[in-house]
Structure formats: structure tokens, C-alpha cells
């Protein structure tokens, strides 16, 4: 079970880093960070 759990955790971390890098390359670092912060607040408020 630990091996399966580790695969999912590592994969999700890598996908998150890829998405963050892609968004930062497309928008720029500051707007991407601001959008991520706003998204976190929306998820916290309505999630």
C-alpha cells in the first residue's frame, strides 16, 4: 500500500510543479503567484 500511495503523491507533486512552471512561463511569475493565491482563497472559502 505504501508504494501505491507514494506513486500517487510523487505524481501529483510533479504535475503541480509542471502546471506552476507552465503558468509562470505563460503569464509571468508575479501574476501566476497572485492567481495561485486567489485560487487558494476561493477553494478555502467555497471548498
C-alpha positions in Angstrom: 0.0 0.0 0.0 2.8 2.4 0.8 4.2 2.0 -2.7 0.9 2.8 -4.4 0.5 5.8 -2.1 4.0 7.1 -2.8 3.4 6.8 -6.6 0.2 9.0 -6.4 1.9 11.6 -4.1 5.0 11.9 -6.2 3.0 12.1 -9.4 0.7 14.8 -8.0 3.7 16.8 -6.9 5.4 16.6 -10.3 2.1 17.5 -12.1 1.7 20.5 -9.8 5.2 21.7 -10.4 4.7 21.3 -14.2 1.5 23.3 -14.1 3.0 26.1 -12.0 6.0 26.4 -14.3 3.8 26.4 -17.4 1.6 29.1 -16.0 4.6 31.2 -14.8 6.1 30.9 -18.3 2.9 32.0 -19.9 1.8 34.8 -17.5 5.0 35.7 -15.7 6.0 34.8 -12.2 4.1 37.5 -10.2 0.7 37.1 -11.9 0.9 33.3 -11.7 1.7 33.6 -7.9 -1.2 36.0 -7.5 -3.6 33.8 -9.4 -2.5 30.8 -7.3 -3.1 32.8 -4.1 -6.6 33.9 -5.3 -7.3 30.3 -6.3 -6.3 29.1 -2.8 -8.6 31.6 -1.2 -11.5 30.6 -3.4 -11.0 26.9 -2.6 -10.8 27.7 1.1 -13.9 29.8 1.0 -16.1 27.6 -1.1 -14.4 24.2 -0.9 
